[in-house]
Amino acid sequence: MDDGGFRDNAKKEQIELLDTLAVEKERGITVKASAATMLYPHKSAKGESGVLLLNLIDTPGHVDFGTEVTRTLSSVQGAVLLFDAAQGPQAQSLSVHEKAKKMKNVKSIIPVLTKIDLPSARPVDVALSVSDLFGFEDPDSILLTSARSRTGISELLEAVCQDIPPPEELPDDDGKMLRAQVVDSWFEPLRGVVCLVQILSGELHENSRISIIEPHAKSADTAKDGMPHNYNTKENFSVQDVGLVLPRRVRTRCLRRGQMGYVVVGLRDPRQARPGTIITLMKDLSTVVNMYLPRTSFGDGNDSKSVMYASVHPFEGEGFDELASAVEKLALNDTGLEVQKTAGNSNNDGGPFLGPGLLIGFQGLLHVEVFQQRLADEHGMEAIVTPPKVPYRITYLQSNPHKRPTDGPDTEIIESLAQWPAQGVRFKVEEPIVDVRIMAPMDYAGNIMDLIKRKRGTDMETRPIDESTWLFTAILPWGEVVTSFFDELKNGSAGYASFDHKPSSTPFRKANLSKVDIMLNGEVVDPLAFVCHKDSAQEQGRIVCKKLQEVLPRQQFVTVIQAKADSKIVASERIRAFRKDVLTTGGSKAVGGGDVSRKKKLLEKQKRGKKRSQGTGRVTLSQQAFNSVISR
């Protein structure tokens, strides 16, 4: 790499960004892992070329996209952990480091400080903090880099080539048997499913006939590394296009062991090429029984478990089929999505206000927002997403027989508030809890500790990271985190705090909770319901009613907004109806002099018409209405 070439504006190359999604460019964040391959000359290279081929993958940093990080770490031999030399270590960096340490295939973790050329950079202090917090033995071994000034790039690449080993050969690799593992996949309208694959053994050529295998471990013996797995074979396909990603695609017509690249085989069904599946040659299917198929942690562990659920409905009532198709394609390369079932029948989540929809599991609130934006940007689908609900564990107690079926389970986990026990049924409710880590300047310690206390946090501890930064740990109810916790944290720390969470060792905790129903003109709107602590039910209900009063459109009839908790109305607001003066027409008096009863008769007629409309009219719900519940 010639650093001087970048300084010559006449010869300066167009730098290609790995953040290719519209949502990434607009928000300035990474939500999807992106791969790129590069050649780098190094003394350890074998062969006459003298260069090494490096497969690089850029991963998101936000905790809501932890499945992308886990999937990427399952496919690499080492990791470069970046720290901002100005801001210092972030809470999410701890999470990524812990995942990398647990991966057997990750042989080396290289700590790197970046942005050292900023005026506010403090590389020495940050290096000491990183060494102490993450357990790196020598602070001087942490590399100092700057992408803008091209400082330390050569040293970083040298460290990657020296410390990170090449992929290991499979035990039964004979150099001929093809095994390519799908690392990522995405859908393109013209070409169908495009797969990013890693060649574990053999070679993949264009025009070859291949089959897709899904390894399934069905017992403890077959689940161990090194043991053959059970498999399902699918259809046979012809390889149409093969090449490398640089990060633009370059057709090479062949991929060999150790390389990572794209392959197009004419797949139209996104479910046929999920991450972790194996591609092999059709002629080798007879040997699959004894073939070594490596296990990966794709989709395993806590990262793949949905932590909240929301129903997604088309903006237009007739667009459900198009919505289902778009979500299926989006779920192909968003492994954090969990599309469970349809929702929104007359007695389900959507109800008569929204119509049919999909019940989808998400990894966090940012994940919900990015999903909605990608649905619009990539598939042109305008969708309404209801407020996310966290799962609750319900334990039923002794109750009157007529209140609940006798054959029902004693304990169940509900993912929809439509399943919340009816009034009169005795039960105990437990809410999910998470371990929260917050890193922030010590100047905002008071605001952060007050926020944790208001959100019913327990077991709070503090630890100094350096002279200006503290680490806060606590256990919080997940239902409190998914509302406005992150926004309040940023406001209370002037934007300097970083936030990370993971499932607690005790996933559920008993709590005194109430379900708050929102009613419009006496009719319960299930998607607007929420759960909160009994002591704050009235306050939360009043906030939501007030916000709905501001965002719901005015109708020709009075709209009464009410919040009901434990069979009691705890808050109420009204939206006045549009009122036309029926005594005037076109600016002139339609009812002149004479008996006043003539005027009263017209006004009473108008009053009766508005009363009928209030009983039969429908209030239109917008996305802003559902956001009122999220940001309460």
N, C-alpha and C positions, 0 to 999 in steps of 0.2 A: 504494500500500500504506500503510495507516494503522497506524503502530507502536503508537499509543495503544490501538487496539482490542484488541490482544492482552493488554493489562494489565487490562482490565475483565473480571473473572471472570464477571460476569453475561452478557456478550456473547461470551465466549471461544468460538471455533469448535473443533470437534473436529478435531484435526490428523490427517490421514490419512497413514499410513506407506507409503513405497514398498516397504519390505521386507515382502512379503506372504506369502512361503513360510514354512511352519512351521519349517523348518531355519534360516532366517534369524533368526526371532524367538527361537528357542531358543539358538542359538550367538552371536547378536549380530553377525553378519557379513553381507555382501552377496555372494550367489553368482549372482544373476541380474540383468541390466540391466533397469531399470524406467523407463518413459517417463511423462511428464506434460506437459500443455499449460497455459499460463497467459496471461492478457492483462495487459499492462503499459502504462500511459499514458506516452508519450514524444514529445518534440518532433519527432523524425524520422519519426513515423508519417504515412502518407498517408491521405487520406480524412477524412470528417467525424467518425469515431469518435475519432480521436486516440490510438489504442492500437496496440501491437505484439503480435503473437501469437508467443510464445516456446515452441519445442519443446525440452523438457529431458529428458535421459536420465541416470539415476544408474547408475554402473558399479561392479563389484566392484574391490577393490584387490589381492586376493591373486593371486600369479603363476599359480596353478593355473587361474584363470578368465580367462586372457589372451585367449581367443577372444571372450569377451563384450566386452572392451575394444576389440579390433580391429574387431569388427562394429559397435559403436557409433560409433567414430571414423570409420568409412567413411560414416556417414549424417549427420554434423554439419559445421558450418562453423567451429566454434571449440570450445575446451575450457577449463573452469575447473579448475585444478590446486590441490587443497586440501592444506595442510600443518598439522599439529597444532602450535600455538604452544607447547605444553608439552613434547612429545616431540621436536620437530624433524623434519627430513626422514627419510623411511623408504626402505629399499632398493627397495621395489616402486615408489616414486614415480619413480625413475630410469627404470625400464622403461616406465612409462606415458608419461613425457615423451618418451622416444626414439621410441615408436610414433607419438605425435602429431606430432612433427617430420617424420617420414617421409611422413605423409599429405598429398597435394597439396590435398585439399579442406579441410583444417584451416588456416584463414587466420590464426587468432590463438589464443594460449595465455595465459590470465590467471592469474597466481599469486595465491593467496589464503591468508592465515593465519586459522585458525579456533580457537575456544576461547580467545580472548585474555582472557576474564574469569576464568579459573582462577587460583587463587593461585600455582600453579607455572609459569604461563605466562612465557615470556621472548621476547616478540615481536621485540625489537631484535636479539638474538643469532641467533634463527632466521631472521629476514629476511636478515641478512648471510650466513648459511650457505647459504640457498636461492639468493641472488643469485650467490654464488661457484660453487656446485656445479652449478647448472642454467643458468648463463649469462645471467641476467636483468641488464640493464645498470644499472638504478637500484633499489637496495633500498627507497627511499621509495615506489616505484610499486606495491609489493606491498600489496594491500588487507588491512585488519584487520577481522575479523568475529567474531561470536558468535551462533550460532543460538538459544542459550538466552536471552540478554538482548536479542536482535534488534538487535545493534550492527552497523552497516556493511552491512546488507542492501540498503538503497536504493542505496548507492554501488556495490555489486556489480552490481545490476541495471542501473544506469546504464552501467557499464563494458561489460556484455554487449551492451546496445543500441548503444553507440557503436563498440565495437571489432570486433564480430563481424558480418560482412556477411550479408545474406539469401541464400537459395539462388539459384544462377545459373540462368538460363533455358537450356533445351536449344537447340542450334543450329537445329533444325527445328521449334521450338515455334510452332504456329499458333493456340494458344489453344483448340483443339477436340480434338486427338488425346490420348487418355488414356494416360498411362504412370505407373503406381504401383508402386513398388519395395517388396517385402516386407522389412521390417527385422527382424521377429521373428514367431514364431507359437507357439501352444500349443494343446493339445487339451482340450476340455471334453466330458464325457459327453453332455450334453443338446444342445449346439449344434455339436459337431464341432470342426473346426479354426478357431481365431480368429486372424486375421492383424493385425499392426501394420504399417501401410503408410505410406510417404512419397509424397505426390503430386508427381511431377516435372513433369507437364504435364497440362492438361485438367482435367476434373471427374469425380468418381465419385459417381453417384446410386444410390439404392435402386431395385430392380427392373430395373436395367440388366443386359444379357447380357454377360458378360465371359469372356475366355480367359486362361489362364496360360501365359507364355512363359518358357523357360529359355534365356538367352543362352549360347552355347558358342563360344569362340574356338578355331578349329581351325588357325590358321596365324599366323605372326608378323605378317602384314599386318592380319588381322582382329582381332588382339589389341590394337592400338594404340587409344588414346583417340580418340574421334571417328569411328571407322570402324564400319560396320554389322557386326553379328555374325550367325553362324548361329543357328538357333533350333529348338526343338521345341515344337509346339503340343499342348495337351492338351484335355480336354473343355471344354464351355461350361457356365457356371454363372450363376445368377440371384443378384444381390446382395440379401441378406435384411435386413441391418442395417448401418448405417454411423454412426460418431460419433467424438467426441473422447475422450481419456483425461485426466481432470482431478484426481487419478489414477483416480477412479471413472469408469466409462463414462457418457457423456452422448450420447444419440442425437441426431444432427443431420440425418440423412437425406441428407447431401451432404458431400463433402470437396473442397476446391479446391487449386490449385497452391500449394505451400509448406506446406500443413498436414500433420500427422501424426496418424493416428487408427486406429481398429480397423475391420475389415470382416469380416462373416460371410457366406459364400457357400454353405454346405452341404457343405463338403469333409469327407470321412470318412477319407481316406487322408493321414496326416501327411507322406508323402514328396512330395506335390503342392505344398507351399507352403513350401519351405525358404528361408531368408534369401538374398536376392539375386535371386530370381525376379521377373518383371515381370508386372503385371496390365494388360491393355488391353481395349478394347471389341471384341466379336466382329465388329462391322461394319468394324473397321479392320484385320482380319487380312490383307487383300489388300495393304496397304502396309507390312507388317512387314519385307519384304526390304530396303526403303530406310529403315526407321525407325532413328533414333539410339537405341541402347540403351547407357547408360553402364556402364562396367566398375566393379566394386567389388572390394575385397580381402576380401570375405566368404569365409572358409575358405581363404584363400591364405596362404602364408608359413609360418614355423616354428610359429606359434600353433596351427595346425590339425593338426600332426603329433603323434600319440600318442607319449608318452615312456615309457609302461609299459603292460603288458597283464596282465589278470586274467580268469579264467573265473568266470562268475556262474551259480549253480545254484539251482533252486527248493528251498525248505526241505522241501517234500513232493515226492517223486519224480515224481508224476503232474502236476505243475503247470508243465511246460515251456512249453506253448502259451500259457498265461496270462502267464508271465514274458516270453516273446518279444514278446507284444503290448504289455505294460506298458513294456518297454525301448524299443520303437519309438516309442511316444508320448512318452516322456521325452526321447528323442534329438531330437525335433522342436525343442525350444527349449533344448537343451543341445548346442550345435554342437561342443563339445570331445569328445563321445563318438564313438567309432569302433567300431561293431558290425561285426565282421569275418566271423565264421563260427560255426557250432555247434561245440561242444567237448564232450568227456566221454564218448566211446564207450569200449568196453572197452579200447582201447589209446591213448586220448587223455587230455586233461588231467584230466577228472573221474574216470575209471576206475570201478571197481565201488563205490568208497566214496561217490561223489556222483551218479553218473548223468549224463544229458545236461545241457548248459548252453550259454552263449554266451561267446565270447571277445571281450572288449571292450577297446578302447584308451582310456587316461585321460591327463589332463594332469599329474597329480601325486597324492600320497597323500591330501591333503585332498579332492581331487576324487572319489576313491574313496569316502571316508567320506560325503561329501554325497550322492553317487549312491545309496548304500545306504539312507540315511535318507529321501531323497525317494521312493525306490521303496516304502518302507513307509508314509510319510505320505500320499502322493498316490494310490497305486494299491493299497495294502493288501497288498503282496507282501513276504513274508519270504523273503529270499534269502541264500545263503551266497556270499561273495566270497573267492576264494582269494588268497594273498599275491601282490601285483603282481610281475611279472617285467619286467626291462628287456631290450631287444633286444641281442644280441651278434653280432659279425661273425666267422664261422668261415672260416679258410683251410686247406684240406686239403693235406697234404704227401705226399710219396711214401710209400706204405704197401703192405702185402701185398695182392694183388688180392682175396683172399677176404674181407677185412675191410670193403670198401666197394664199392658198384657202380661200375663204370668209367664209366658214362654220367652220373654225378652232377656237379653244378657244382663248380668248384674253390674258389669263394668264395660264401658265402650268409649272409644275416642271419636268425637264428632268433629268433622271438618267444615260443616255448614251449620249456621245458626238456626236453620230451619229444623234441625234435629234436636234443638235445645228442649229439655223436658218441659211439659206443659205445666201450667199453674196447678198446684195441688199435689204434684208428685214430689215426694221427699227424696232428695239426692244430695250428694257431696260433689263439689266441683274442684278440680285441680287444674292449674294453668301451667303452660310450659315456661321454663326459666332458662336463661342463658348466662354464661360467664362473659362479662364485658371488660374490655381493656381500653383505656383512653390515655393518650399521650398529649400533654398540653403544657404551655408555659406556666410556671408556678404563679405568675401574676393573676391567673384566672382560676386558681385552685378553689376559692370560695364559691364561685359561680357553678363550677362543675360538681362540687360536693353537694351543693343545694339542689342541683338538678337531679342527681342520683337519689337524694332523699325524697324529692317530690314524686319521682317515678317508682317509689316503693322498693328501692334498692336495699340490699342487705350485704353483710360481710364486706364492707368497703375497706380497702387498704390502699395506702399510698407508698410510693417508693421513688426517691430522687434518681433520675437518670444522669443528669449533669447539673451544672450550676443553675441552669435556667429551665429545665424540663422535668416534669414529674410524670410518673406512671400511676394511673388510678385503676384499680381492679374492684369489681363488685358483681353481685348476682342480681339480675333484674328480670322482672316478668317480661316475656317476649311480646306480650300484647301492648305493653307500654313503649317498647322500643320501636315497634312498627308504625306508630302514629307520628308524632312530631318530635321524637327524641333527637334525631340527627340535626334537624333545623335548629332546635333550641340549643344544642351543643355548639353548633357553629356560631350562633348569635352570642352565646355566653362567653365564647373564647375569641371573638373577633376573627373567626375563620381559621385559627391556628391549630385547633385540636384535631387529632386523628382518632378513628374509632374502629374497633374490631370486636367481633363476638364469636363464640363457639358454643355448642350445646353443653349444658352443665352435666356434671357426673350424676346428678339427680335430675332427670329430665322434667319432672312435674312436681308442683308444690301446691298444697291446699291453700285456698284463698276464698275470701268472702266476696263473691262476685254476683252481679246482676246483669241480666240481659235487658237492654234498653231498645224498645221498638219505636220506630218513627211512623206516625200515621199522617196521611194526607186526606183530609175530609172524612175522617173516621175509618179509613182503610189502611191496614198495615202494609208497609212497603218493606218486604223482607231484605232486599239488598242494602237498605240503609240502616239495618239493625246493627248494634255493636254491643260489646261486653266491657264493663268497667267495674271498679270497686263499688260496693254498695254505698259507701259514704260519699262518693263523688257522682252518683248517678244523676242527681238533680242538676248539679253544676254542668256536667258533660251534656246532658239532654238540652239544657237551656242554650249552650253554646252552639250545638248543631242546629237547633230550631232557628236561632238567630241568623246563622249563616245561610240556611236554606231560604229564609225570608229574603235574603239579599240576592240569591242566585236564581231562584225559580222564577219563570216568566209570569207576568200578570195575566189573569184570565178574565173572561166575561162574567165569572162568578167568584165569590169569596173562596179563598183557599185557606183552610185551617190546618196548621202544622202543629202536631202534638208529639210529645215524647212520653212513653209509658214504661214504667219499671215496676215490677212486682204488682201488676194489675192496678197501678195508680198513675194518674196523669201527673207528671212531675214538671212539665214545661209546656208552654203553648204560645204560638205566634199566629198572626193572621196577615194574609196578603189581600188588600182591598181589591174589589172587582173594578174593571173599567165601568165607568158610569156615563151614559149619554143622557142629556137632558131631553126627555121625550116631549117636553112641552114646547120645544122649539124645532123648527125645520129650516135648514138653510140660512140660519141667522135671524130669521124673522119669527114672530110669534105664531105658532100653529093653533094654540088655544088662547083665545082672546078673553074678553070679559065674560060675565055671566057667573053662574053659581060655581063656587070653589069645588064642589063635589065632582065636577067634570075633570079638573086637574088631578084630584085625588084618585079618581078611577083609573086614569092612565098610569100614575105612579104605582098603584097597587098591582096593576097588570104586569108592569115591568118587574116588580119585586117577586111576584109569583114565578115568572119565567126564569129569573136568576136562581131562585131556590130549586127549581127543577134541574137546571144545569149543574148546580152544585152536587146533586145526587147522581147524575149520569155522566158528567164531564170528566175527562181524563187530564191529569197534569203531566206535562211533558218533562221527563227527567233528562238532564244533560250530564256530561262528565263533570262539570263544576259542582253539581249537586252531590255526587259521590265523593269528590275531593273534600267536601265539607266535613265528612265523617273522618277522613284520614287525618286532616290537619286540625282536629278539634283540640 
